[in-house]
């Protein structure tokens, strides 16, 4: 559900996935930085991997949620680029069907 771009999800699923993903990524990045000793060595750069995974997951969630809102084609990309509007569109507005 988190990594694929096909399908649709509702508001509740979007919120649950977004919150759980954010918490997991923050804890994972914190643990990596703790193990690395908060230094600028090679291990501290591993903290960016969970952040990149979170970005991929959020884009996939947004695409599915926008599809549920009735957005297709080029209109699908616009709310993802304009982040505040994408947050309102995905998190607060109801489904079209």
Backbone atoms as SQL, in Angstrom:
CREATE TABLE atoms (id INTEGER PRIMARY KEY, chain TEXT, resi INTEGER, resn TEXT, atom TEXT, x REAL, y REAL, z REAL);
INSERT INTO atoms VALUES
  (1, 'A', 1, 'UNK', 'N', 0.818, -1.205, 0.000),
  (2, 'A', 1, 'UNK', 'CA', 0.000, 0.000, 0.000),
  (3, 'A', 1, 'UNK', 'C', 0.857, 1.262, 0.000),
  (4, 'A', 2, 'UNK', 'N', 1.983, 1.208, 0.644),
  (5, 'A', 2, 'UNK', 'CA', 2.754, 2.432, 0.810),
  (6, 'A', 2, 'UNK', 'C', 3.626, 2.798, -0.389),
  (7, 'A', 3, 'UNK', 'N', 4.090, 1.824, -1.138),
  (8, 'A', 3, 'UNK', 'CA', 5.079, 2.111, -2.178),
  (9, 'A', 3, 'UNK', 'C', 4.523, 2.142, -3.587),
  (10, 'A', 4, 'UNK', 'N', 3.330, 1.618, -3.804),
  (11, 'A', 4, 'UNK', 'CA', 2.755, 1.581, -5.149),
  (12, 'A', 4, 'UNK', 'C', 1.933, 2.838, -5.418),
  (13, 'A', 5, 'UNK', 'N', 1.825, 3.186, -6.698),
  (14, 'A', 5, 'UNK', 'CA', 1.106, 4.394, -7.090),
  (15, 'A', 5, 'UNK', 'C', -0.287, 4.105, -7.634),
  (16, 'A', 6, 'UNK', 'N', -0.704, 2.843, -7.652),
  (17, 'A', 6, 'UNK', 'CA', -2.024, 2.532, -8.184),
  (18, 'A', 6, 'UNK', 'C', -3.035, 2.392, -7.045),
  (19, 'A', 7, 'UNK', 'N', -4.289, 2.568, -7.378),
  (20, 'A', 7, 'UNK', 'CA', -5.344, 2.445, -6.386),
  (21, 'A', 7, 'UNK', 'C', -5.780, 3.790, -5.828),
  (22, 'A', 8, 'UNK', 'N', -6.650, 3.704, -4.838),
  (23, 'A', 8, 'UNK', 'CA', -7.189, 4.898, -4.184),
  (24, 'A', 8, 'UNK', 'C', -7.239, 4.653, -2.677),
  (25, 'A', 9, 'UNK', 'N', -7.108, 5.732, -1.904),
  (26, 'A', 9, 'UNK', 'CA', -7.274, 5.625, -0.465),
  (27, 'A', 9, 'UNK', 'C', -8.101, 6.802, 0.026),
  (28, 'A', 10, 'UNK', 'N', -8.775, 6.611, 1.121),
  (29, 'A', 10, 'UNK', 'CA', -9.587, 7.660, 1.725),
  (30, 'A', 10, 'UNK', 'C', -8.778, 8.529, 2.673),
  (31, 'A', 11, 'UNK', 'N', -9.470, 9.497, 3.241),
  (32, 'A', 11, 'UNK', 'CA', -8.806, 10.425, 4.161),
  (33, 'A', 11, 'UNK', 'C', -8.238, 9.718, 5.378),
  (34, 'A', 12, 'UNK', 'N', -9.043, 8.831, 5.972),
  (35, 'A', 12, 'UNK', 'CA', -8.607, 8.150, 7.190),
  (36, 'A', 12, 'UNK', 'C', -7.332, 7.350, 6.945),
  (37, 'A', 13, 'UNK', 'N', -7.285, 6.578, 5.865),
  (38, 'A', 13, 'UNK', 'CA', -6.095, 5.798, 5.551),
  (39, 'A', 13, 'UNK', 'C', -4.899, 6.693, 5.275),
  (40, 'A', 14, 'UNK', 'N', -5.155, 7.824, 4.601),
  (41, 'A', 14, 'UNK', 'CA', -4.087, 8.769, 4.305),
  (42, 'A', 14, 'UNK', 'C', -3.476, 9.306, 5.595),
  (43, 'A', 15, 'UNK', 'N', -4.317, 9.733, 6.537),
  (44, 'A', 15, 'UNK', 'CA', -3.829, 10.263, 7.807),
  (45, 'A', 15, 'UNK', 'C', -3.073, 9.212, 8.604),
  (46, 'A', 16, 'UNK', 'N', -3.626, 7.999, 8.695),
  (47, 'A', 16, 'UNK', 'CA', -2.977, 6.938, 9.468),
  (48, 'A', 16, 'UNK', 'C', -1.614, 6.605, 8.875),
  (49, 'A', 17, 'UNK', 'N', -1.555, 6.409, 7.574),
  (50, 'A', 17, 'UNK', 'CA', -0.289, 6.073, 6.914),
  (51, 'A', 17, 'UNK', 'C', 0.721, 7.209, 7.048),
  (52, 'A', 18, 'UNK', 'N', 0.285, 8.441, 6.893),
  (53, 'A', 18, 'UNK', 'CA', 1.196, 9.582, 6.982),
  (54, 'A', 18, 'UNK', 'C', 1.767, 9.727, 8.389),
  (55, 'A', 19, 'UNK', 'N', 0.931, 9.586, 9.402),
  (56, 'A', 19, 'UNK', 'CA', 1.403, 9.745, 10.778),
  (57, 'A', 19, 'UNK', 'C', 2.327, 8.599, 11.182),
  (58, 'A', 20, 'UNK', 'N', 1.929, 7.374, 10.878),
  (59, 'A', 20, 'UNK', 'CA', 2.762, 6.223, 11.237),
  (60, 'A', 20, 'UNK', 'C', 4.090, 6.270, 10.495),
  (61, 'A', 21, 'UNK', 'N', 4.068, 6.602, 9.220),
  (62, 'A', 21, 'UNK', 'CA', 5.308, 6.700, 8.442),
  (63, 'A', 21, 'UNK', 'C', 6.224, 7.774, 9.008),
  (64, 'A', 22, 'UNK', 'N', 5.671, 8.917, 9.356),
  (65, 'A', 22, 'UNK', 'CA', 6.475, 10.005, 9.922),
  (66, 'A', 22, 'UNK', 'C', 7.139, 9.585, 11.226),
  (67, 'A', 23, 'UNK', 'N', 6.383, 8.928, 12.102),
  (68, 'A', 23, 'UNK', 'CA', 6.937, 8.494, 13.385),
  (69, 'A', 23, 'UNK', 'C', 8.045, 7.463, 13.178),
  (70, 'A', 24, 'UNK', 'N', 7.796, 6.484, 12.323),
  (71, 'A', 24, 'UNK', 'CA', 8.796, 5.440, 12.074),
  (72, 'A', 24, 'UNK', 'C', 10.069, 6.038, 11.478),
  (73, 'A', 25, 'UNK', 'N', 9.924, 6.948, 10.543),
  (74, 'A', 25, 'UNK', 'CA', 11.108, 7.549, 9.906),
  (75, 'A', 25, 'UNK', 'C', 11.870, 8.422, 10.890),
  (76, 'A', 26, 'UNK', 'N', 11.164, 9.201, 11.702),
  (77, 'A', 26, 'UNK', 'CA', 11.859, 10.043, 12.684),
  (78, 'A', 26, 'UNK', 'C', 12.629, 9.204, 13.702),
  (79, 'A', 27, 'UNK', 'N', 12.016, 8.131, 14.197),
  (80, 'A', 27, 'UNK', 'CA', 12.692, 7.264, 15.166),
  (81, 'A', 27, 'UNK', 'C', 13.889, 6.572, 14.515),
  (82, 'A', 28, 'UNK', 'N', 13.715, 6.076, 13.294),
  (83, 'A', 28, 'UNK', 'CA', 14.814, 5.406, 12.599),
  (84, 'A', 28, 'UNK', 'C', 15.974, 6.367, 12.349),
  (85, 'A', 29, 'UNK', 'N', 15.682, 7.559, 11.875),
  (86, 'A', 29, 'UNK', 'CA', 16.743, 8.546, 11.627),
  (87, 'A', 29, 'UNK', 'C', 17.428, 8.936, 12.928),
  (88, 'A', 30, 'UNK', 'N', 16.667, 9.068, 13.991),
  (89, 'A', 30, 'UNK', 'CA', 17.248, 9.408, 15.293),
  (90, 'A', 30, 'UNK', 'C', 18.177, 8.302, 15.774),
  (91, 'A', 31, 'UNK', 'N', 17.736, 7.036, 15.631),
  (92, 'A', 31, 'UNK', 'CA', 18.578, 5.912, 16.047),
  (93, 'A', 31, 'UNK', 'C', 19.865, 5.841, 15.232),
  (94, 'A', 32, 'UNK', 'N', 19.782, 6.090, 13.948),
  (95, 'A', 32, 'UNK', 'CA', 20.986, 6.078, 13.110),
  (96, 'A', 32, 'UNK', 'C', 21.938, 7.178, 13.540),
  (97, 'A', 33, 'UNK', 'N', 21.397, 8.366, 13.814),
  (98, 'A', 33, 'UNK', 'CA', 22.263, 9.468, 14.260),
  (99, 'A', 33, 'UNK', 'C', 22.840, 9.185, 15.646),
  (100, 'A', 34, 'UNK', 'N', 22.073, 8.523, 16.501),
  (101, 'A', 34, 'UNK', 'CA', 22.566, 8.164, 17.827),
  (102, 'A', 34, 'UNK', 'C', 23.709, 7.168, 17.723),
  (103, 'A', 35, 'UNK', 'N', 23.554, 6.177, 16.860),
  (104, 'A', 35, 'UNK', 'CA', 24.617, 5.190, 16.654),
  (105, 'A', 35, 'UNK', 'C', 25.850, 5.854, 16.038),
  (106, 'A', 36, 'UNK', 'N', 25.630, 6.794, 15.144),
  (107, 'A', 36, 'UNK', 'CA', 26.755, 7.476, 14.488),
  (108, 'A', 36, 'UNK', 'C', 27.410, 8.491, 15.415),
  (109, 'A', 37, 'UNK', 'N', 26.784, 8.778, 16.548),
  (110, 'A', 37, 'UNK', 'CA', 27.367, 9.736, 17.476),
  (111, 'A', 37, 'UNK', 'C', 27.188, 11.174, 17.052),
  (112, 'A', 38, 'UNK', 'N', 26.188, 11.458, 16.229),
  (113, 'A', 38, 'UNK', 'CA', 25.884, 12.798, 15.747),
  (114, 'A', 38, 'UNK', 'C', 27.095, 13.454, 15.079),
  (115, 'A', 39, 'UNK', 'N', 27.936, 12.652, 14.474),
  (116, 'A', 39, 'UNK', 'CA', 29.106, 13.183, 13.779),
  (117, 'A', 39, 'UNK', 'C', 28.831, 13.237, 12.286),
  (118, 'A', 40, 'UNK', 'N', 29.740, 13.848, 11.567),
  (119, 'A', 40, 'UNK', 'CA', 29.587, 13.961, 10.122),
  (120, 'A', 40, 'UNK', 'C', 30.460, 12.893, 9.454),
  (121, 'A', 41, 'UNK', 'N', 30.242, 11.667, 9.828),
  (122, 'A', 41, 'UNK', 'CA', 30.969, 10.599, 9.161),
  (123, 'A', 41, 'UNK', 'C', 30.029, 9.845, 8.233),
  (124, 'A', 42, 'UNK', 'N', 30.508, 8.787, 7.669),
  (125, 'A', 42, 'UNK', 'CA', 29.740, 8.051, 6.671),
  (126, 'A', 42, 'UNK', 'C', 28.437, 7.492, 7.231),
  (127, 'A', 43, 'UNK', 'N', 28.444, 7.066, 8.485),
  (128, 'A', 43, 'UNK', 'CA', 27.259, 6.458, 9.078),
  (129, 'A', 43, 'UNK', 'C', 26.132, 7.473, 9.271),
  (130, 'A', 44, 'UNK', 'N', 26.467, 8.728, 9.539),
  (131, 'A', 44, 'UNK', 'CA', 25.420, 9.727, 9.751),
  (132, 'A', 44, 'UNK', 'C', 24.644, 10.021, 8.468),
  (133, 'A', 45, 'UNK', 'N', 25.271, 9.777, 7.322),
  (134, 'A', 45, 'UNK', 'CA', 24.560, 9.981, 6.058),
  (135, 'A', 45, 'UNK', 'C', 23.491, 8.914, 5.818),
  (136, 'A', 46, 'UNK', 'N', 23.559, 7.806, 6.535),
  (137, 'A', 46, 'UNK', 'CA', 22.531, 6.775, 6.421),
  (138, 'A', 46, 'UNK', 'C', 21.170, 7.265, 6.917),
  (139, 'A', 47, 'UNK', 'N', 21.164, 8.318, 7.708),
  (140, 'A', 47, 'UNK', 'CA', 19.906, 8.874, 8.211),
  (141, 'A', 47, 'UNK', 'C', 19.065, 9.459, 7.073),
  (142, 'A', 48, 'UNK', 'N', 19.681, 9.744, 5.946),
  (143, 'A', 48, 'UNK', 'CA', 18.926, 10.289, 4.815),
  (144, 'A', 48, 'UNK', 'C', 18.131, 9.210, 4.083),
  (145, 'A', 49, 'UNK', 'N', 18.523, 7.955, 4.219),
  (146, 'A', 49, 'UNK', 'CA', 17.816, 6.869, 3.537),
  (147, 'A', 49, 'UNK', 'C', 16.366, 6.760, 4.003),
  (148, 'A', 50, 'UNK', 'N', 16.080, 6.763, 5.322),
  (149, 'A', 50, 'UNK', 'CA', 14.673, 6.743, 5.729),
  (150, 'A', 50, 'UNK', 'C', 13.899, 7.984, 5.263),
  (151, 'A', 51, 'UNK', 'N', 14.577, 9.115, 5.175),
  (152, 'A', 51, 'UNK', 'CA', 13.904, 10.334, 4.707),
  (153, 'A', 51, 'UNK', 'C', 13.528, 10.216, 3.230),
  (154, 'A', 52, 'UNK', 'N', 14.384, 9.617, 2.435),
  (155, 'A', 52, 'UNK', 'CA', 14.060, 9.395, 1.023),
  (156, 'A', 52, 'UNK', 'C', 12.917, 8.399, 0.878),
  (157, 'A', 53, 'UNK', 'N', 12.920, 7.376, 1.716),
  (158, 'A', 53, 'UNK', 'CA', 11.805, 6.410, 1.701),
  (159, 'A', 53, 'UNK', 'C', 10.504, 7.105, 2.079),
  (160, 'A', 54, 'UNK', 'N', 10.559, 8.013, 3.064),
  (161, 'A', 54, 'UNK', 'CA', 9.366, 8.749, 3.470),
  (162, 'A', 54, 'UNK', 'C', 8.856, 9.629, 2.330),
  (163, 'A', 55, 'UNK', 'N', 9.755, 10.252, 1.605),
  (164, 'A', 55, 'UNK', 'CA', 9.352, 11.079, 0.472),
  (165, 'A', 55, 'UNK', 'C', 8.627, 10.236, -0.572),
  (166, 'A', 56, 'UNK', 'N', 9.168, 9.070, -0.897),
  (167, 'A', 56, 'UNK', 'CA', 8.534, 8.167, -1.856),
  (168, 'A', 56, 'UNK', 'C', 7.148, 7.751, -1.369),
  (169, 'A', 57, 'UNK', 'N', 7.048, 7.393, -0.085),
  (170, 'A', 57, 'UNK', 'CA', 5.766, 6.963, 0.478),
  (171, 'A', 57, 'UNK', 'C', 4.756, 8.088, 0.432),
  (172, 'A', 58, 'UNK', 'N', 5.155, 9.310, 0.788),
  (173, 'A', 58, 'UNK', 'CA', 4.217, 10.436, 0.775),
  (174, 'A', 58, 'UNK', 'C', 3.732, 10.758, -0.628),
  (175, 'A', 59, 'UNK', 'N', 4.610, 10.664, -1.604),
  (176, 'A', 59, 'UNK', 'CA', 4.181, 10.916, -2.984),
  (177, 'A', 59, 'UNK', 'C', 3.195, 9.839, -3.421),
  (178, 'A', 60, 'UNK', 'N', 3.478, 8.577, -3.084),
  (179, 'A', 60, 'UNK', 'CA', 2.561, 7.490, -3.442),
  (180, 'A', 60, 'UNK', 'C', 1.208, 7.666, -2.744),
  (181, 'A', 61, 'UNK', 'N', 1.222, 8.050, -1.467),
  (182, 'A', 61, 'UNK', 'CA', -0.038, 8.282, -0.746),
  (183, 'A', 61, 'UNK', 'C', -0.813, 9.439, -1.359),
  (184, 'A', 62, 'UNK', 'N', -0.104, 10.513, -1.694),
  (185, 'A', 62, 'UNK', 'CA', -0.770, 11.676, -2.285),
  (186, 'A', 62, 'UNK', 'C', -1.387, 11.344, -3.638),
  (187, 'A', 63, 'UNK', 'N', -0.676, 10.579, -4.458),
  (188, 'A', 63, 'UNK', 'CA', -1.213, 10.195, -5.768),
  (189, 'A', 63, 'UNK', 'C', -2.499, 9.393, -5.588),
  (190, 'A', 64, 'UNK', 'N', -2.478, 8.430, -4.667),
  (191, 'A', 64, 'UNK', 'CA', -3.685, 7.620, -4.426),
  (192, 'A', 64, 'UNK', 'C', -4.820, 8.457, -3.873),
  (193, 'A', 65, 'UNK', 'N', -4.504, 9.356, -2.960),
  (194, 'A', 65, 'UNK', 'CA', -5.546, 10.202, -2.362),
  (195, 'A', 65, 'UNK', 'C', -6.117, 11.179, -3.391),
  (196, 'A', 66, 'UNK', 'N', -5.270, 11.747, -4.217),
  (197, 'A', 66, 'UNK', 'CA', -5.751, 12.677, -5.241),
  (198, 'A', 66, 'UNK', 'C', -6.591, 11.950, -6.283),
  (199, 'A', 67, 'UNK', 'N', -6.235, 10.719, -6.570),
  (200, 'A', 67, 'UNK', 'CA', -7.047, 9.919, -7.481),
  (201, 'A', 67, 'UNK', 'C', -8.440, 9.688, -6.862),
  (202, 'A', 68, 'UNK', 'N', -8.486, 9.501, -5.567),
  (203, 'A', 68, 'UNK', 'CA', -9.756, 9.346, -4.856),
  (204, 'A', 68, 'UNK', 'C', -10.559, 10.642, -4.884),
  (205, 'A', 69, 'UNK', 'N', -9.874, 11.754, -4.968),
  (206, 'A', 69, 'UNK', 'CA', -10.534, 13.066, -5.042),
  (207, 'A', 69, 'UNK', 'C', -10.997, 13.397, -6.457),
  (208, 'A', 70, 'UNK', 'N', -10.685, 12.545, -7.418),
  (209, 'A', 70, 'UNK', 'CA', -11.135, 12.763, -8.784),
  (210, 'A', 70, 'UNK', 'C', -10.130, 13.475, -9.664),
  (211, 'A', 71, 'UNK', 'N', -8.907, 13.635, -9.182),
  (212, 'A', 71, 'UNK', 'CA', -7.855, 14.285, -9.976),
  (213, 'A', 71, 'UNK', 'C', -7.156, 13.233, -10.830),
  (214, 'A', 72, 'UNK', 'N', -6.942, 13.531, -12.084),
  (215, 'A', 72, 'UNK', 'CA', -6.251, 12.624, -13.008),
  (216, 'A', 72, 'UNK', 'C', -5.301, 13.430, -13.886),
  (217, 'A', 73, 'UNK', 'N', -4.370, 12.744, -14.499),
  (218, 'A', 73, 'UNK', 'CA', -3.479, 13.369, -15.474),
  (219, 'A', 73, 'UNK', 'C', -2.624, 14.471, -14.894),
  (220, 'A', 74, 'UNK', 'N', -2.597, 15.608, -15.559),
  (221, 'A', 74, 'UNK', 'CA', -1.773, 16.732, -15.136),
  (222, 'A', 74, 'UNK', 'C', -2.264, 17.351, -13.829),
  (223, 'A', 75, 'UNK', 'N', -3.546, 17.257, -13.566),
  (224, 'A', 75, 'UNK', 'CA', -4.084, 17.802, -12.321),
  (225, 'A', 75, 'UNK', 'C', -3.597, 17.021, -11.103),
  (226, 'A', 76, 'UNK', 'N', -3.085, 15.826, -11.331),
  (227, 'A', 76, 'UNK', 'CA', -2.578, 15.004, -10.244),
  (228, 'A', 76, 'UNK', 'C', -1.267, 15.562, -9.697),
  (229, 'A', 77, 'UNK', 'N', -0.466, 16.166, -10.542),
  (230, 'A', 77, 'UNK', 'CA', 0.853, 16.642, -10.148),
  (231, 'A', 77, 'UNK', 'C', 0.783, 17.998, -9.448),
  (232, 'A', 78, 'UNK', 'N', -0.146, 18.840, -9.784),
  (233, 'A', 78, 'UNK', 'CA', -0.198, 20.205, -9.258),
  (234, 'A', 78, 'UNK', 'C', -0.278, 20.273, -7.736),
  (235, 'A', 79, 'UNK', 'N', -1.195, 19.561, -7.065),
  (236, 'A', 79, 'UNK', 'CA', -1.218, 19.649, -5.595),
  (237, 'A', 79, 'UNK', 'C', 0.009, 19.055, -4.921),
  (238, 'A', 80, 'UNK', 'N', 0.711, 18.147, -5.580),
  (239, 'A', 80, 'UNK', 'CA', 1.926, 17.592, -4.986),
  (240, 'A', 80, 'UNK', 'C', 3.034, 18.635, -5.025),
  (241, 'A', 81, 'UNK', 'N', 3.088, 19.437, -6.089),
  (242, 'A', 81, 'UNK', 'CA', 4.107, 20.485, -6.205),
  (243, 'A', 81, 'UNK', 'C', 3.809, 21.635, -5.244),
  (244, 'A', 82, 'UNK', 'N', 2.548, 22.028, -5.155),
  (245, 'A', 82, 'UNK', 'CA', 2.144, 23.105, -4.249),
  (246, 'A', 82, 'UNK', 'C', 1.770, 22.447, -2.922),
  (247, 'A', 83, 'UNK', 'N', 2.736, 22.302, -2.051),
  (248, 'A', 83, 'UNK', 'CA', 2.602, 21.478, -0.857),
  (249, 'A', 83, 'UNK', 'C', 1.467, 21.901, 0.071),
  (250, 'A', 84, 'UNK', 'N', 1.287, 23.184, 0.412),
  (251, 'A', 84, 'UNK', 'CA', 0.165, 23.505, 1.319),
  (252, 'A', 84, 'UNK', 'C', -1.196, 23.115, 0.731),
  (253, 'A', 85, 'UNK', 'N', -1.389, 23.335, -0.546),
  (254, 'A', 85, 'UNK', 'CA', -2.669, 22.963, -1.143),
  (255, 'A', 85, 'UNK', 'C', -2.814, 21.443, -1.222),
  (256, 'A', 86, 'UNK', 'N', -1.736, 20.759, -1.476),
  (257, 'A', 86, 'UNK', 'CA', -1.777, 19.303, -1.495),
  (258, 'A', 86, 'UNK', 'C', -2.144, 18.734, -0.134),
  (259, 'A', 87, 'UNK', 'N', -1.667, 19.358, 0.934),
  (260, 'A', 87, 'UNK', 'CA', -2.014, 18.933, 2.287),
  (261, 'A', 87, 'UNK', 'C', -3.502, 19.110, 2.552),
  (262, 'A', 88, 'UNK', 'N', -4.058, 20.242, 2.144),
  (263, 'A', 88, 'UNK', 'CA', -5.504, 20.489, 2.304),
  (264, 'A', 88, 'UNK', 'C', -6.296, 19.526, 1.432),
  (265, 'A', 89, 'UNK', 'N', -5.872, 19.370, 0.196),
  (266, 'A', 89, 'UNK', 'CA', -6.570, 18.505, -0.756),
  (267, 'A', 89, 'UNK', 'C', -6.595, 17.053, -0.281),
  (268, 'A', 90, 'UNK', 'N', -5.476, 16.569, 0.225),
  (269, 'A', 90, 'UNK', 'CA', -5.389, 15.166, 0.626),
  (270, 'A', 90, 'UNK', 'C', -5.936, 14.914, 2.029),
  (271, 'A', 91, 'UNK', 'N', -5.698, 15.838, 2.927),
  (272, 'A', 91, 'UNK', 'CA', -6.028, 15.587, 4.318),
  (273, 'A', 91, 'UNK', 'C', -7.398, 16.022, 4.789),
  (274, 'A', 92, 'UNK', 'N', -8.023, 16.972, 4.096),
  (275, 'A', 92, 'UNK', 'CA', -9.247, 17.540, 4.645),
  (276, 'A', 92, 'UNK', 'C', -10.458, 17.472, 3.731),
  (277, 'A', 93, 'UNK', 'N', -10.258, 17.456, 2.434),
  (278, 'A', 93, 'UNK', 'CA', -11.407, 17.463, 1.518),
  (279, 'A', 93, 'UNK', 'C', -11.933, 16.044, 1.297),
  (280, 'A', 94, 'UNK', 'N', -13.250, 15.885, 1.165),
  (281, 'A', 94, 'UNK', 'CA', -13.837, 14.542, 1.018),
  (282, 'A', 94, 'UNK', 'C', -13.596, 13.964, -0.376),
  (283, 'A', 95, 'UNK', 'N', -13.873, 12.661, -0.489),
  (284, 'A', 95, 'UNK', 'CA', -13.758, 11.967, -1.778),
  (285, 'A', 95, 'UNK', 'C', -14.812, 12.468, -2.740),
  (286, 'A', 96, 'UNK', 'N', -14.551, 12.286, -4.029),
  (287, 'A', 96, 'UNK', 'CA', -15.529, 12.709, -5.051),
  (288, 'A', 96, 'UNK', 'C', -16.627, 11.700, -5.273),
  (289, 'A', 97, 'UNK', 'N', -16.349, 10.415, -4.991),
  (290, 'A', 97, 'UNK', 'CA', -17.362, 9.390, -5.221),
  (291, 'A', 97, 'UNK', 'C', -18.182, 9.141, -3.982);
